Amino acid sequence: MKRAFLLFACFRMSLSSDEEYEFSDSEIEEFSDTPYKEIQNGKYKVKVNGRLRCPFCAGKKKQDYKYQDLRAHASGVSNGAARGSAKHKANHLALAKYLDKDLAGEAEPLPRPPVPCVNKPEAKLGDVYVWPWMGIVMNPLREADGDKEALLDSGYWLKRLSRFKPVEVNAFWVEQDSAVGVVAKFSSDWRGFGSATELEKEFENRGCSKREWMEKRGDSEAKAFGWCAREEDYNAGGPIGEYLSKEGKLRTVSDISQEKNQDRNIVLDELSSTIDMTNEDLNKAQYSCQMTEMSLKRVLHEKKTMQEAHADETKRLQQISLLNTKRILLEKQRLSDELEHEIADLQDKSKELDKRLALTELERQKLDEDKKKSDAMRNSLQLATREQKKADQRVLRLVEEHQRQNEEALGKILELETQLDTKQTLEMEIQELKGKLQVMKHLGDGDCEAVKQKMKEMNDELEDKKSKLEELEQMNSVLMTKERQSNDEIQAARKKLIAGFMTGLVGTQSDIGIKMMGEVDEKPFLNVCKKRFSADKAAVEAATLCSTWQNNVNDSNWHPFKLDKAKEVVDEEDDQLKKLRGEWGKEVHNAVKTALEEMNEYNASGRYPVPELWNFKEGRKATLKEVITFISKDMKTVKRKRT
């Protein structure tokens, strides 16, 4: 993951370095004239086969736009909503000008909500009504009507007038007319106006309009009268007039129509502005998603290339290691054959000496001595052969064990890298899905079932990717444990080889051997003492001084280190080290400093020298491959000396 992140960062840096700003943002307006003229001249095509496209964003997934979407895209980029050079913004500003001036006819008209059809009564636009719409019902009180309180019940009139769907009904006692006056309030829209006029028409059809009420007022045989409340009712006194003036206002039909149209236009303007802002946000999200997708594809391609190169190099190293192992085994077999041939020659000579036993006593004694020497040499060779075979078997086992561990380690490393790449791919896919979900959320503000279904599918896919990622993390943990076990086995092999060198079983001190890490080198001390003391005293003084500083290095209470970039390094300002350098010189100081660094790296807690396989020729820690190669060459040399 860390390697993928570094690749991604390098890619972003290369993108930013390749951007060249030809002019500043303050000059965008001025420089937009040139691309605007080029669009007019036909150099850049905006309308292709009847579809609108952005000529400056070729290669993006979205090519076809509606007029409003393309206008929002051009405006968003030119105003700096998206990242890009000033030239890129100037081009999109020119596109916005072209859409406004030359392709304004392509704009789709905003849909207007349908105006409900209301059967307006024969009312003139200049008639003054009480608004919200109200109807008046006058019911003269007769002896046959019974209790007056029953007629004053609003619930009774609400039920009686329910077919007109009033919002509220209030009943009043009009004492001057000895009648119950009922005011029915309707909704303030055109439906309420229709209900009020319907009530008026019904009473007119019965012959119980306001005109009949005025003419027959006080007639005990009259029925209930009803009409739509107007200006004269609003200005009339009594309880009904007071209620109308308190709850309503005087409006003409034209005034109400004009107010409704203004309110509707305000709502439409707000909706249009909201749609434009949503389209701009959507374009920003799409642009960001596309840039992220391009970056991820570039990183994946580079990672795949590096992975293939790494696999090829690993395969080549495995082949070389296999060839070296085969060559060592063939050489061992050849040396064994030569040794057996020498033993056969000695046996033939022994038989020839046996045939000369019949010679003189002197010759017989000489032959006996030669025979004893021959037998002793043969026994010595046989013993050397057995020891050599045992050593060869041990080396062969070490070589085979190293080869097996090397192959297992390489296999586990490849498997870990495969799992890591799969994990990184899943993480990138999860990030890409999250980006797509952000885009879908902008699209999903409405009630489109297709968008909701797509978002559900993407959420399910995201959860599935997350579960796969958890499984890969568990498998990665198991493989890391196995890799640590493999490293432990390799360290055990190094310890066996170190033990072989320490006991003298393997090789001699040459280019490859054992170095005691943390041990102070006596040679610089001896060089300095030879300059200051006589030849007899130089060795003693050097040994004493070296022993003293070895004890200082081994002392756990002395810790002349400091942190430098999260790493411990030798503190050059330590008092003892400064004193040592001043008294004995830089060469002795460097020898103690080297021993301190080795002790801190290999045995900081124990503070005593530890053995390590060392390449004395190159001055570094020897690899297992170098040690095995040295052992095989050393075996050849020993066999040649014995032959």
Disulfide bonds with the S-S distance in Angstrom:
none
